[in-house]
Amino acid sequence: MSKVIFIIQYEIEETRRDEYLTLARELKTLLKADGLENYAVYEVKGKQNHFEELYTFNSLEAYENFDDNQNERISILLNKLSDMQKSNSTKFTTLTEVIE
């Protein structure tokens, strides 16, 4: 089965950085328990407060079912993280593995 990587890129307000990092840590803990293969948050080198979230799924099916399997707390955290993003700064990329 081909893996899928889902990437969200965005910038957050400088004043919300600490709040953002706290929420991202909690989200990572919950997502591990929810069966996601990997979830990581990176800050773009040289661009403070520009982040990328990488979600790694074992298969296309796992990726497509991800939203259906979330508990309420995960949904709340994802909405809060989305609210912290500067408008017009969000980009989404979905990558499908072609060579296993």
C-alpha positions in Angstrom: 0.0 0.0 0.0 1.2 3.5 -0.8 1.7 5.9 2.0 0.2 9.4 1.9 1.7 12.5 3.4 -0.6 15.5 4.0 1.2 18.8 4.6 -0.3 22.1 5.9 1.8 25.2 5.7 0.9 28.5 7.4 2.0 31.5 9.4 0.7 32.3 12.9 0.6 35.6 14.8 3.7 36.2 16.8 1.7 36.9 19.9 0.1 33.4 19.8 3.3 31.4 19.4 3.3 30.0 22.9 -0.4 29.1 22.8 0.2 27.5 19.3 3.1 25.3 20.5 1.1 24.1 23.6 -1.9 23.1 21.4 0.4 21.4 18.9 2.0 19.3 21.6 -1.4 18.2 22.9 -2.6 17.4 19.4 0.5 15.3 18.7 -0.2 13.2 21.9 -3.8 12.7 20.9 -3.1 11.9 17.3 -0.6 9.2 18.3 -3.3 7.6 20.4 -5.7 7.9 17.5 -3.7 5.7 15.2 -2.0 8.1 12.8 1.4 6.7 11.7 3.2 10.0 12.3 2.4 13.7 13.0 5.1 16.3 13.1 5.3 20.1 13.3 8.3 21.9 11.8 9.2 25.6 11.8 10.6 26.9 8.5 14.3 27.8 8.9 14.8 31.6 8.8 11.0 32.3 9.0 9.9 32.6 12.5 6.2 31.6 13.1 6.0 29.8 9.7 5.1 26.2 10.4 4.4 23.0 8.5 2.4 20.1 9.9 3.1 16.7 8.3 0.6 13.9 8.6 1.9 10.5 7.5 -0.7 7.8 6.7 -0.1 4.1 6.0 -2.4 4.1 3.0 -4.8 6.2 0.9 -7.7 4.5 2.8 -6.3 5.7 6.2 -5.9 9.2 4.8 -9.5 9.3 3.4 -10.9 8.0 6.7 -8.9 10.3 9.0 -11.6 12.9 9.5 -14.2 10.2 10.3 -12.1 8.8 13.1 -11.3 11.9 15.1 -12.5 12.3 18.7 -14.1 15.6 19.8 -10.9 16.9 21.5 -8.9 16.5 18.3 -11.5 18.4 16.3 -11.5 21.2 18.9 -7.7 21.5 18.7 -7.6 21.5 14.9 -10.1 24.3 14.9 -8.1 26.3 17.4 -4.9 25.8 15.4 -6.7 26.9 12.2 -8.0 30.0 14.0 -4.4 31.0 14.9 -3.3 31.0 11.2 -2.9 34.3 9.4 -5.4 34.7 6.7 -4.3 33.8 3.2 -1.2 32.1 4.5 -2.4 28.5 4.5 -1.4 26.0 1.8 -2.3 22.3 1.6 -0.3 19.5 -0.2 -1.1 15.9 -0.5 1.6 13.5 -1.6 1.1 9.9 -2.6 4.0 7.5 -2.5 4.8 6.1 -6.0 7.7 3.8 -5.2 7.5 1.6 -2.2 
